[in-house]
């Protein structure tokens, strides 16, 4: 879960070479309203902060994500927020 990906976890991963530099961090949506409707416990800014922390602490880590589009009541503008998050995060792969 994204809330479990703390700086402490990232620093632990960085200290131990036997831990794979791969993180699956589901974003689901790049829009805070949609994330709230999905009952996620994070918003767009919080998620971006986690990606920035991963890139800073584990610069060579691969990051993958899960994306949901077409969620009930999602507007085109909210969908564009998700597309901009994907472009910004530069995920290694997504589902």
N, C-alpha and C positions, 0 to 999 in steps of 0.2 A: 504494500500500500504506500502511496506517495508520502503519507504522514510519517512513515517509519524511516524514510531516507533522510536522516539527520546528518548534520556535519560530523557528529561523533562516529556514525557508521561509515561515512566516506573516509574519514581519517584512519579508521581501523583498516578499511580496505587498502588504503594507500600504504600502510605500514607492512602489510603482509603480502608477499609476492605469490603466495599459494592461493590467494583469492582472485578469481577471474575479474578482469576489468570490464565487466558487462553489467548493465543495470536496465531492468525493464521497469519503466515508470509510466504507468497509464495516465494519459491526460484526459481521455474521453471527449472533452470539448475544450476549445480555446476561449469560450465565453463564460463569464462568471454567472450570469443568470441561468444558463443551461446547466452548468455544474451544480448550482443550488437545486434546480428541479430534479436532477439526477441523485440528489441526496449525497453529493460528494462533500467532503469536509475541508475542501480547499477551493481557492479561486484562481483566476488567471495569474495574478501577480505572485501569489504564493508559489504556484507551479513554476513560473519563470525563475523565481529565486532559487528553487531546487536545481533546475537545469544549470543555472549560473554557478552554483556551488559545486556541482559535479564537474563541470568544465574546468573550474579553478583547482579543485583538489585532486581530481583524477583526469588530467587533460587527455589521456589516451583511451579513456573508457568508451566503449560502444554503448549507445543508449537507444533502446527501442520503446515503443509505446503502443497503446490501444486507442483507436479513434472511433467515435460513434457519430454518424451524421444523420440528419433527418429526424432528430428527436422531436417529440410532440411539441408543437408551437414554435420550433426553431425558425427564425427568420433568415432571409438571405444574408443580411448583415451579420448575424450571429454565426452563420456558417462561414462567412469570410473571416471572422475572428479565429475560427479553427484552422482554416487554411493558412492564415498568417502565423499562427503558432507552429504549425508544421514547418513552414519555410524558415522561421526564426530558429527553431530548436535543431534543425538538421539531424533528425533521427537517423540512426544507422539502418533501421527498418521499422515498419509499423504493421499493425494488425487491425 
